[in-house]
Amino acid sequence: MSAAPDASDPEVFVTERDPKLRLLIPLIVAVAFLIEQLDQTIITTAIPAMALSLGTTPIRLNLAITAYILTLAVFIPVSGWFADRFGARTIFALALFIFTLGSALCGMANSFEMLVATRALQGIGGAMMTPVGRLILLRSFPRARLVTAMTYMTLPAIIGPVAGPLLGGVLTTYASWRWIFYVNVPIGLLGMVLALRYVENTKAPQLARFDFKGFVMVGLGAALLQFGLENVGRPMLPVPAIVLVLAASALMLLGFVRHARRVAAPAVDLTLFRERAFAVGTLAGGLCRVGLNGTPFLLPLMLQVGFGMSPVLSGSLTFASSLGVVLVRPSLSPLLKRFGFDRVLIASAVFSALFTAGFALIEPGTPHWAIGTYVFAFGLMRSLQFMTSNTLSYADLPSEKLSRGTSLGGVLQQLSVSFGVSIAATLLALVSVGSHELTPARFHEVFLLLAVIPLLSIPGFLLLKPEDGRQVSRHVRD
């Protein structure tokens, strides 16, 4: 087996030996990430047309969304082990194949049951694709170039949630709902070919035995937690049943924590939280993202239900938040070098909270250009926070821990999306108790409450020291 790259030896990095791969490898991974992120939200606007075509109800069809996300929750934790065992390139290409096959079968689905099953198949591919793609980036670049690599990884996470509903609405309106799946096929096939051609098949020099018991415990616990959170945002179960699901998840995950202390190589390595940069980037950064991930769910609802906009207009305005990435990506390295991770994270959390609260000032009569400009500004701060915390998470991890770090980080990132949506949905339900309609004022109240969450992450960011992530940021504190 080939050894995992050593970050101290730049000669082993494929992007140093072949400079053209500095762009090609991130693009291969980023495109794979984008189609995975899009497919979490792309069917939301197509659900009515899909339900009519498959002879079911829109509410029942929510299971197609849930099946995809539950499969992600189960298989993300063990993706790193499979990459170490069989090679990152092998697993990444296999994940692309499974995802592409699942997409083609989703487009061909002629029944509700077939759609749910093929969405689950898509989820298996997506679960392996995302963390293993992140691992490929980390093993392809020296730490000094990590900011560039991680920005490509973060772009799809920012663009996907807001572009999915818009793209799904356009394809459903002007083509057919089946095309929201068929568009993945040529992209997936091209990604497979390029990955097999240009990505190194790195493996771990030594590999512990697969922790099957831990995999079952953490996979089932994560799936139950994800299912419970999905039901908070999109209820399919009565409240007592949701409480039982969340309680069962807590028991399963607590059981895994005890199990992890007794085995040498657990399915998810909780000792990674002893690495300060990883812990702050994933936990404090994840908490901040929870507040920011509620906005892509809440804003389209306010524009459509509260302001009476069409889905296409609403989607177009919401999509403006992803355009801020264009300015943030080239600015991140200079910002980190000048201020360091701690100051950039704290400042972006404060400004993200202010911009989230500012949505409470938008009224139905606000000009569309003004809304779009404000959404763009919010996207700048959201992008800066996401990119910085994601880069910090892996900046100081030793090479031998990267595969386990990407698996655990992937789980936490996925849960931050679900928590954000669920909290926003719950708050909206609470402030609307006794009201027969969702007025703009109700949405304004929720935005003000969501703005508090990014501020709660600041104590975590204050734990950082100036030297954290220095080999990536190259920051020297005066």
Residue pairs with C-beta under 8 A, 6 or more apart in sequence:
1 203
1 204
1 205
1 207
2 200
2 201
2 202
2 203
2 205
3 202
3 203
3 204
3 205
4 84
4 139
4 202
4 203
4 204
4 205
4 399
4 400
4 402
4 403
5 12
5 13
5 139
5 202
5 399
6 12
6 399
7 142
7 143
7 398
7 399
10 16
10 142
11 17
13 139
13 140
13 141
13 142
14 21
14 25
14 140
14 200
15 21
15 22
15 25
15 140
15 141
15 142
15 145
16 142
21 140
21 198
22 141
22 145
22 148
24 194
24 198
25 136
25 137
25 140
25 198
25 199
26 137
26 148
26 149
26 152
26 153
27 152
28 191
28 194
28 195
28 198
28 199
29 133
29 134
29 136
29 137
29 152
29 153
30 152
30 153
30 155
30 156
31 187
31 191
32 92
32 95
32 96
32 129
32 130
32 133
32 188
32 191
33 129
33 130
33 133
33 153
33 155
33 156
33 157
33 160
34 155
34 156
34 159
34 160
35 99
35 103
35 184
35 187
35 188
36 99
36 126
36 129
36 130
36 156
36 160
37 156
37 157
37 159
37 160
37 161
37 164
38 156
38 160
38 163
38 164
38 167
39 68
39 103
39 122
39 126
39 164
39 184
40 65
40 68
40 69
40 160
40 161
40 164
40 417
41 160
41 161
41 164
41 165
41 168
42 164
42 165
42 167
42 168
42 180
43 50
43 64
43 65
43 168
43 177
43 180
44 65
44 164
44 165
44 168
45 165
45 166
45 168
45 169
45 172
45 311
45 315
46 168
46 169
46 171
46 172
46 177
46 180
47 58
47 61
47 62
48 58
49 172
49 177
50 61
50 64
50 115
50 177
51 57
51 58
51 60
51 61
53 177
54 61
54 109
54 110
54 111
54 112
54 115
55 111
55 112
56 112
59 236
60 112
61 112
61 115
62 234
62 236
63 116
63 236
64 112
64 115
64 116
64 119
65 119
65 230
65 234
66 227
66 230
66 234
66 236
67 116
67 117
67 119
67 120
67 123
68 119
68 120
68 122
68 123
68 126
69 123
69 226
69 230
69 414
69 418
70 120
70 123
70 223
70 226
70 227
70 230
71 119
71 120
71 121
71 122
71 123
71 124
71 126
71 127
72 123
72 126
72 127
72 226
72 414
73 127
73 219
73 222
73 223
73 225
73 226
73 411
73 414
73 415
74 127
74 219
74 220
74 222
74 223
75 123
75 124
75 127
75 128
75 219
76 127
76 130
76 131
76 222
76 407
76 410
76 411
76 414
77 215
77 218
77 219
77 222
77 267
77 268
77 407
77 408
77 410
77 411
78 210
78 215
78 219
78 267
78 407
79 91
79 127
79 128
79 130
79 131
79 132
79 406
79 407
79 410
80 131
80 132
80 135
80 403
80 404
80 405
80 406
80 407
81 207
81 210
81 267
81 403
81 407
82 91
82 128
82 132
83 91
83 92
83 131
83 132
83 135
83 203
83 403
84 203
84 204
84 207
84 403
85 203
85 204
85 207
85 210
86 203
87 201
87 202
87 203
88 132
88 135
88 136
88 139
88 199
88 200
88 201
88 202
88 203
89 136
89 195
89 196
89 199
89 200
89 201
89 202
90 201
91 128
91 132
92 128
92 129
92 132
92 133
92 136
92 195
92 199
93 192
93 195
93 196
94 128
95 124
95 125
95 126
95 127
95 128
95 129
95 132
96 125
96 129
96 188
96 191
96 192
96 195
97 125
97 188
97 192
98 121
98 122
98 124
98 125
98 128
99 122
99 125
99 126
99 129
99 184
99 188
100 125
100 184
100 185
100 188
100 189
100 192
101 121
101 125
102 118
102 119
102 120
102 121
102 122
102 123
102 124
102 125
103 122
103 181
103 182
103 184
103 185
103 188
104 181
104 182
104 185
105 114
105 118
105 121
106 115
106 118
106 119
106 122
106 181
107 178
107 179
107 180
107 181
107 182
107 185
108 178
109 115
109 118
130 410
131 406
131 407
131 409
131 410
132 406
133 153
134 153
134 394
134 406
134 409
134 410
135 402
135 403
135 406
136 199
136 202
137 149
137 150
137 152
137 153
138 146
138 149
138 394
138 402
138 406
139 200
139 202
139 399
139 402
140 149
140 199
140 200
141 148
141 149
143 395
143 471
143 472
144 471
144 472
144 474
146 391
146 394
146 395
146 472
147 332
147 333
147 336
147 391
147 472
147 473
148 333
150 387
150 390
150 391
150 394
151 328
151 329
151 332
151 387
151 391
153 390
154 383
154 386
154 387
154 390
154 391
155 325
155 329
157 386
157 390
157 413
158 321
158 322
158 325
158 379
158 382
158 383
158 386
159 322
159 325
161 293
161 296
161 417
162 296
162 315
162 318
162 319
162 321
162 322
163 319
163 322
165 300
165 311
165 315
165 318
166 312
166 315
166 316
166 318
166 319
167 180
168 177
168 180
169 311
169 312
169 315
170 312
171 177
171 179
171 180
171 183
172 180
173 312
204 400
204 403
208 264
208 265
209 265
210 267
211 263
211 265
211 266
211 267
213 259
214 256
214 259
214 260
214 263
214 266
214 267
214 268
215 267
217 252
217 253
217 255
217 256
217 259
217 267
218 252
218 253
218 256
218 267
218 268
219 267
220 252
221 249
221 250
221 252
221 253
221 255
221 256
222 249
222 253
222 411
222 415
224 245
224 246
224 248
224 249
224 252
225 246
225 249
225 250
225 253
225 415
226 414
226 415
226 418
227 245
228 242
228 245
228 246
228 249
229 415
229 418
229 419
229 421
229 422
230 236
230 418
230 422
231 237
231 241
231 242
231 245
232 242
232 422
232 425
232 426
233 297
233 418
233 421
233 422
233 424
233 425
233 426
234 425
235 242
237 245
256 266
256 267
256 268
257 270
259 266
260 266
260 268
260 269
260 270
268 404
268 407
268 408
268 411
269 401
269 404
269 405
269 408
270 408
272 278
272 279
272 397
272 401
272 404
272 405
272 408
273 279
273 283
275 396
275 397
275 401
276 396
276 463
276 464
276 465
276 468
277 341
277 392
277 393
277 395
277 396
277 397
277 464
277 468
277 469
278 393
278 394
278 396
278 397
278 405
278 409
280 392
280 460
280 461
280 463
280 464
280 468
281 389
281 390
281 391
281 392
281 393
281 394
281 395
282 389
282 393
282 408
282 409
282 412
282 413
283 412
283 460
284 345
284 389
284 457
284 459
284 460
284 461
284 463
285 345
285 385
285 388
285 389
285 390
285 392
285 393
285 457
285 460
286 389
286 412
286 413
286 415
286 416
287 416
287 453
287 456
287 457
287 460
288 345
288 349
288 352
288 385
288 389
288 453
288 454
288 457
289 385
289 386
289 389
289 413
289 416
289 417
289 420
290 416
290 419
290 420
290 423
290 453
291 352
291 353
291 356
291 420
291 423
291 450
291 451
291 452
291 453
291 454
291 456
292 352
292 356
292 382
292 385
292 386
292 420
292 454
293 416
293 417
293 419
293 420
293 421
294 420
294 421
294 423
294 424
294 450
294 453
295 321
295 356
295 359
295 378
295 382
295 420
295 424
295 447
295 450
296 318
296 321
297 420
297 421
297 424
297 425
298 424
298 428
298 443
298 446
298 447
298 450
299 318
299 359
299 375
300 311
300 314
300 315
300 318
301 428
301 438
301 443
302 359
302 362
302 440
302 443
303 309
303 313
303 314
303 317
303 318
303 371
304 310
304 311
304 314
305 438
306 364
306 438
306 439
306 440
306 442
306 443
307 364
307 440
308 364
309 317
313 368
316 372
317 368
317 371
317 372
317 375
318 375
320 372
320 373
320 375
320 376
320 379
321 375
321 376
321 378
321 379
321 382
322 379
322 383
323 376
323 379
324 376
324 377
324 378
324 379
324 380
324 381
324 382
324 383
325 379
325 383
327 380
328 380
328 383
328 384
328 387
329 383
329 387
332 384
332 387
332 388
332 391
335 344
335 384
336 344
336 388
336 391
336 469
336 472
336 473
336 474
336 475
337 473
337 474
337 475
338 475
339 347
339 475
340 466
340 469
340 470
340 473
340 475
340 477
341 388
341 391
341 392
341 395
341 464
341 468
341 469
341 473
341 475
342 461
342 462
342 464
342 465
342 466
342 468
344 384
344 388
345 385
345 388
345 389
345 392
345 461
345 464
346 458
346 461
346 462
348 381
348 384
348 385
348 388
349 385
349 454
349 455
349 457
349 458
349 461
350 454
350 455
350 458
351 381
352 378
352 381
352 382
352 385
352 454
353 451
353 452
353 453
353 454
353 455
354 451
355 374
355 377
355 378
355 381
356 378
356 447
356 450
356 451
356 454
357 447
357 448
357 451
358 374
358 378
359 374
359 378
359 443
359 444
359 447
360 444
360 445
360 447
360 448
362 371
362 374
363 440
364 440
385 454
390 409
390 413
391 469
391 472
392 464
392 468
392 469
392 472
393 405
393 409
394 402
394 405
394 406
394 409
395 468
395 469
395 471
395 472
395 473
396 468
396 469
396 471
397 405
423 450
423 453
424 446
424 450
427 445
427 446
427 449
427 450
428 438
428 442
428 443
428 446
431 442
431 445
431 446
432 438
432 442
435 442
466 475
466 477
469 475
470 476
